[in-house]
Amino acid sequence: MQTTAKLEDFLKDSTVADLKSKTEIIPIAATDSVADAMKELAKRKILSMPVLDKKKSKYVGIISISDIVIATVFNPAFAKLAKGASAIDKLTREDFKKIIEKSVLNNPVCDLVGMTEEGKNLWAFDEKESLTKVSEYFAQGVHRALISHQKGNPSFISQTDLVRFISKKVKESKDKDVANFLNNSLEKLGYVRKGKKIISVSTTETALAGFRRLLQWQSFRDWNLAALPIVDKDGKVVGNLSESDLREMNAETRLLDLLFVTPLFLKTYCGEMRKPVVVSPETSFVDALDKLISESVHRVWIVDKDSKPIGVFSLSDVISQFTPFAWSHEKVMDGLFTTS
């Protein structure tokens, strides 16, 4: 990806306090059950929450719905009940329920802390910290960070908060070099993967199979894309499978719905399978940035004239242009696309 020294220095005079975001922190006790955590996440319509060790009065990590799904879909018991990973789609709802109740839901939350590198650590910054420093972490796949304030309780900031700030700041800039960069196409900036095929999930596969494929990318060191395109029999993008589709998931019924084919799983949650947000290779950086914000999504798929996926542009891509630390993204993007 193209990055200039001009953009790398763009946030050096801005601090976390400039984001003016104070998302309330809602912790869960390390000794609470995973089932309890799911109820809280669903009740509050959030994807993650910090884990608090009450005895030590300190946060020990983050628990997310993704951690719970990883613990479920990659459970060793699947190998026994499904007779191999290739038979994962043959699991019955009864088999699935037995697995999650016995080996996931009744366990304490602390058992799942560290399922992903991001969950293992709780990144914390002072509100006076430079946004350049924060960007280094967010550019490498960290989605949220805890912020301490001189007055009031700690709060969370997210990638979305930072990207919204970046969008406003670059549009206010009168620097010609910045303006020229914003008008570069996604293809020119290297986001189009020519001659390679993107890893995806088909409309005939179960959501369980899709999330297994998706969540194998959850290692922080290898980059957390957190989404896969859903493609039809012709390879055209018709949907998007992401972590946000797990919001409001509960242990009683919704977790079992992972056995539905992907379109049905999404329709069960949203009433319909939402159309994917797509752009073309010719779309400019600033137009793609605007679409991320206006559509309230974490990424847009870059498609060719036949609506087949040839690239992806995410919040992390935006942030990585404002920090030199983009190497992990480069690495995983090469792995996410295979030679055609």
C-alpha positions in Angstrom: 0.0 0.0 0.0 1.2 3.5 -0.7 1.9 5.6 2.4 3.6 9.0 2.4 5.6 10.8 5.1 3.1 13.6 4.8 0.2 11.3 6.0 2.3 9.6 8.6 2.8 12.9 10.4 -0.8 14.1 9.8 -2.1 13.2 13.3 1.0 14.0 15.3 -0.6 17.2 16.8 -3.9 15.5 17.7 -4.6 13.7 20.9 -7.2 11.1 22.0 -9.1 13.8 23.7 -9.8 15.4 20.3 -12.0 12.4 19.4 -14.5 13.5 22.0 -15.8 9.9 22.3 -16.7 8.5 25.7 -18.3 5.1 25.2 -19.3 3.7 28.6 -17.3 0.7 29.9 -19.5 -2.2 31.0 -17.4 -4.9 32.6 -18.2 -8.5 33.4 -16.7 -10.5 36.3 -14.0 -13.1 35.3 -15.9 -15.7 37.4 -19.2 -15.2 35.6 -20.3 -17.9 33.1 -20.0 -17.6 29.4 -23.8 -17.9 29.2 -24.0 -14.9 31.5 -21.6 -13.0 29.2 -23.8 -13.8 26.2 -26.9 -12.5 27.9 -25.1 -9.2 28.7 -23.8 -8.8 25.2 -27.2 -9.5 23.7 -29.0 -7.3 26.2 -26.7 -4.3 25.6 -26.4 -5.0 21.8 -22.6 -4.9 21.9 -19.9 -7.3 20.6 -17.4 -7.2 23.5 -16.8 -6.1 27.1 -13.8 -6.0 29.4 -13.3 -8.8 31.9 -12.8 -7.6 35.5 -10.9 -9.6 38.2 -12.9 -8.4 41.2 -10.4 -9.9 43.7 -7.5 -7.9 42.2 -9.7 -5.0 41.1 -8.1 -4.9 37.6 -9.1 -5.7 34.1 -7.6 -8.9 32.7 -8.7 -8.7 29.1 -11.7 -8.6 26.8 -14.4 -11.1 26.1 -16.2 -10.8 22.7 -18.9 -12.7 20.9 -16.2 -13.8 18.5 -14.3 -15.5 21.4 -17.4 -17.4 22.3 -18.1 -18.5 18.7 -14.4 -19.5 18.3 -14.6 -21.6 21.4 -17.8 -23.2 20.0 -17.0 -23.8 16.3 -13.4 -24.9 16.9 -14.3 -27.1 19.9 -12.4 -30.5 19.8 -15.7 -32.3 20.3 -16.7 -31.5 16.7 -14.1 -33.9 15.4 -15.7 -36.7 17.3 -19.4 -35.9 16.7 -19.0 -34.7 13.1 -16.3 -37.3 12.2 -13.9 -34.8 10.9 -13.9 -31.1 10.0 -15.1 -31.9 6.4 -18.4 -33.2 7.9 -19.0 -30.1 10.0 -22.2 -29.3 8.1 -23.7 -32.6 9.1 -24.0 -31.7 12.7 -27.5 -31.8 14.2 -28.9 -29.1 16.4 -29.0 -31.7 19.3 -25.3 -32.5 18.8 -24.4 -28.8 18.6 -26.4 -28.0 21.8 -24.7 -30.8 23.8 -21.3 -29.4 22.8 -21.9 -25.8 23.7 -23.7 -26.5 26.9 -21.1 -28.9 28.3 -17.8 -27.4 27.1 -18.5 -23.7 26.5 -21.5 -22.0 28.2 -21.1 -23.3 31.7 -17.4 -22.3 31.9 -16.2 -19.1 33.5 -15.5 -16.1 31.2 -11.8 -16.1 32.2 -11.4 -19.4 30.3 -12.0 -17.6 27.1 -9.8 -14.6 27.7 -6.9 -14.9 25.2 -8.8 -16.8 22.5 -7.5 -14.0 20.3 -4.5 -11.8 20.8 -6.7 -8.7 21.1 -8.8 -10.4 23.8 -5.7 -11.3 25.7 -4.7 -7.7 26.1 -6.6 -4.5 27.0 -4.8 -1.6 25.3 -5.0 1.5 27.4 -4.0 5.1 26.7 -4.2 8.5 28.5 -6.5 11.1 26.8 -3.4 13.2 26.2 -1.8 10.5 24.1 -1.0 11.4 20.5 -3.3 9.9 17.9 -0.3 8.8 15.9 0.6 6.4 18.7 -3.0 5.1 19.0 -3.1 4.6 15.2 -0.1 2.3 15.3 -2.2 -0.2 17.3 -5.4 0.3 15.4 -3.6 -0.1 12.1 -2.6 -3.6 13.2 -6.1 -4.9 13.9 -6.9 -3.6 17.4 -10.5 -2.6 17.3 -10.9 -0.8 20.6 -8.8 0.8 23.4 -9.5 1.9 27.0 -9.0 5.6 27.7 -8.2 7.2 31.0 -9.4 10.8 31.6 -8.3 13.5 34.0 -11.9 13.8 35.1 -14.5 11.1 35.1 -14.4 7.3 34.5 -12.4 5.5 31.9 -14.1 5.0 28.5 -13.6 3.1 25.2 -12.6 4.4 21.8 -13.0 2.4 18.6 -11.6 2.3 15.1 -14.8 3.9 13.9 -14.2 6.9 16.2 -10.7 7.4 14.9 -11.7 7.1 11.2 -14.6 9.6 11.6 -12.0 12.0 13.1 -9.6 11.4 10.3 -12.3 12.0 7.7 -13.2 15.3 9.2 -9.6 16.4 9.6 -8.4 15.6 6.1 -11.4 17.4 4.5 -10.6 20.5 6.5 -6.9 20.3 5.5 -5.7 22.8 2.9 -2.6 20.8 2.1 -2.4 20.0 -1.6 -0.4 16.8 -1.0 -3.2 15.5 1.2 -5.8 16.5 -1.3 -4.0 14.7 -4.1 -3.6 11.6 -2.0 -7.3 11.5 -1.2 -8.1 11.5 -5.0 -6.0 8.4 -5.7 -7.9 5.4 -6.8 -8.0 2.2 -4.7 -6.4 0.4 -7.6 -3.5 2.8 -7.7 -3.0 2.5 -3.9 -2.7 -1.2 -4.2 -6.0 -2.5 -2.8 -6.9 -4.5 -5.9 -5.5 -8.0 -5.9 -5.1 -8.8 -9.6 -4.8 -12.4 -10.6 -5.9 -13.7 -7.2 -9.1 -15.2 -5.9 -10.5 -14.0 -2.5 -11.4 -16.5 0.2 -15.2 -16.4 0.6 -18.2 -18.3 1.8 -20.9 -19.6 -0.6 -24.7 -19.2 -0.3 -25.0 -23.0 0.1 -22.7 -23.3 3.1 -23.8 -23.1 6.7 -23.0 -20.0 8.8 -21.0 -22.4 11.0 -18.7 -23.3 8.1 -18.5 -19.7 7.2 -17.5 -18.5 10.6 -15.0 -21.3 11.0 -13.3 -20.0 7.8 -13.6 -16.4 8.9 -12.4 -16.8 12.5 -9.3 -18.6 11.6 -8.0 -15.1 10.7 -8.6 -13.9 14.3 -4.9 -14.1 15.2 -3.8 -10.5 15.9 -0.4 -11.2 14.5 -1.8 -12.3 11.1 -4.4 -9.5 11.0 -8.0 -9.6 11.9 -10.2 -8.9 8.9 -13.3 -10.0 10.7 -15.4 -10.5 7.5 -15.8 -12.6 4.3 -17.8 -11.9 1.2 -20.8 -14.2 0.5 -20.8 -15.3 -3.1 -23.4 -17.0 -5.3 -22.8 -19.9 -7.7 -21.3 -17.5 -10.3 -18.8 -16.0 -7.8 -20.7 -12.7 -7.5 -20.7 -10.9 -4.1 -24.3 -11.0 -2.8 -23.6 -10.5 0.9 -21.2 -10.0 3.8 -20.5 -12.3 6.7 -18.9 -10.5 9.6 -18.5 -10.4 13.4 -21.3 -7.7 13.6 -23.7 -10.4 12.4 -23.2 -12.1 15.8 -24.6 -9.0 17.7 -27.5 -10.0 20.0 -26.7 -13.7 19.7 -28.0 -15.7 22.6 -27.2 -19.1 24.0 -30.8 -20.4 24.0 -31.5 -20.4 20.3 -29.4 -18.1 18.2 -26.1 -19.9 18.7 -27.8 -23.0 17.3 -28.9 -21.0 14.2 -25.2 -21.2 13.1 -26.3 -24.5 11.5 -28.5 -22.7 9.0 -27.2 -22.0 5.5 -25.6 -18.5 5.5 -28.4 -16.6 3.8 -31.0 -18.1 6.1 -28.9 -17.4 9.2 -28.6 -13.7 8.2 -32.3 -13.4 7.3 -33.1 -14.8 10.8 -31.2 -11.9 12.3 -31.9 -9.0 9.9 -35.1 -10.0 8.2 -33.2 -10.2 5.0 -29.6 -10.7 3.8 -28.4 -7.2 3.5 -26.8 -6.1 0.2 -23.0 -5.9 0.4 -21.4 -2.4 0.2 -19.2 -2.5 -2.8 -16.9 -0.1 -4.8 -15.0 -0.3 -8.0 -11.2 -0.3 -8.5 -11.5 3.3 -9.8 -13.2 4.5 -6.6 -11.1 7.2 -4.9 -9.7 6.8 -1.4 -11.9 9.7 -0.2 -15.1 8.3 -1.8 -14.4 4.9 -0.3 -13.8 6.5 3.1 -17.1 8.4 2.8 -18.9 5.2 2.0 -17.5 3.4 5.0 -18.8 6.2 7.2 -22.2 6.8 5.5 -23.0 3.1 5.4 -21.7 2.5 9.0 -19.7 -0.5 7.9 -16.2 -1.7 8.7 -15.2 -2.6 5.2 -16.3 -2.3 1.5 -15.6 -5.0 -1.1 -13.9 -4.0 -4.3 -15.6 -5.7 -7.2 -14.9 -6.0 -11.0 -17.4 -5.4 -13.7 -18.9 -8.9 -13.1 -19.5 -8.1 -9.4 -16.8 -10.6 -8.4 -14.6 -9.6 -5.4 -11.0 -8.5 -6.2 -10.1 -6.6 -3.1 -11.3 -5.1 0.2 -11.0 -1.7 1.8 -11.5 -1.4 5.6 -11.3 1.0 8.5 -7.8 -0.5 9.3 -6.8 0.4 5.7 -7.7 4.0 6.3 -5.9 4.2 9.6 -2.8 2.4 8.2 -2.3 5.4 5.8 -1.6 7.6 8.8 1.1 5.4 10.4 4.1 3.6 9.2 3.0 0.4 10.9 1.0 -1.4 8.2 3.2 -4.4 7.6 0.9 -6.9 9.3 -1.9 -5.9 7.0 0.2 -6.4 4.0 1.1 -9.9 5.1 -2.4 -11.1 5.8 -3.9 -9.6 2.6 -1.5 -11.7 0.6 -2.8 -14.8 2.5 -6.4 -13.9 2.2 -6.2 -14.0 -1.6 -5.1 -17.2 -3.4 -3.8 -17.5 -6.9 -6.6 -18.0 -9.4 
